[in-house]
């Protein structure tokens, strides 16, 4: 009897937790994510102390490394720009109930499409500001199209072949890394490149340096990211297209009764998500790299975008503060590696703790919705 009552008690607790998470408002979910972040950082400082390092100095270095100077702020905003866009790409899909784990692959495909379209088109356009602006436009459009098409592929497989989008998007990540890596090391490799990379973009193809003097950051790039957030938020909340996306994700039966074509909506959702990921790749290529290298070593911005989206409760506007937080952590980590004796493994472990603590509540909420725990979602 006692064993049965303990089982019933644990199931009841699980149901209550699931019910709270399922019915939590956006603000409550963001509050949970912020609390989880603070708790993870506190545990991280305890681990630093147990490892024999000064936790107060470590905490101070986190702040200084993220916001302690103009250079640190520019570095933080550089990372934040990419995290905001990557998080937005993930949030578009998650908001509509589709799991796009392939943002990294769409980011890579968009980046290489951007670089090569600029390199191939540059000889036919004038140099200078006019030519540079036209080439940036061509590169961005190419990246958005390439990323959108690469996102549409797993969307079509899910809609018309009932393929699990988690599996297909993960596999497409590896395909993108492998194929683009081969292209950069083969047909697309620059003739004068001393390492595995394409030719450099022309000098006049760059975003203008305004306010900050960091050669790898332009406030224009951040502005593009913020405009993308506003545009996506408007589409999701103020258009019939966005209404169909969100409704088909959370209330599929109601969506079908209202005449929504769920298959087309899934493809459209993944396409839009991939387009934003492609834009992320374009900003990365133009603002930071100036060429394209082996994608195996360019960073995991697409994967980090999942954590950013979860921290933002999959809210397009919420990815802005979430992206800045992750940008600050990334910037601080780079600073601490140089200025502190704390091992890089410990720094990465603390950042991993933040990601884990942030992801678990939102993933539990999404899993509960799929399994029907905690009653109906409001």
Secondary structure as UniProt FT lines:
FT   HELIX           2..23
FT   HELIX           26..50
FT   TURN            51..52
FT   HELIX           55..67
FT   HELIX           70..95
FT   TURN            96..97
FT   HELIX           103..122
FT   TURN            123..124
FT   HELIX           128..161
FT   HELIX           165..185
FT   TURN            186..188
FT   TURN            191..192
FT   TURN            203..204
FT   TURN            215..216
FT   HELIX           219..238
FT   HELIX           240..250
FT   HELIX           252..257
FT   TURN            258..259
FT   HELIX           262..283
FT   HELIX           284..289
FT   HELIX           295..297
FT   HELIX           301..311
FT   TURN            312..314
FT   TURN            316..317
FT   HELIX           318..339
FT   HELIX           344..371
FT   TURN            372..374
//
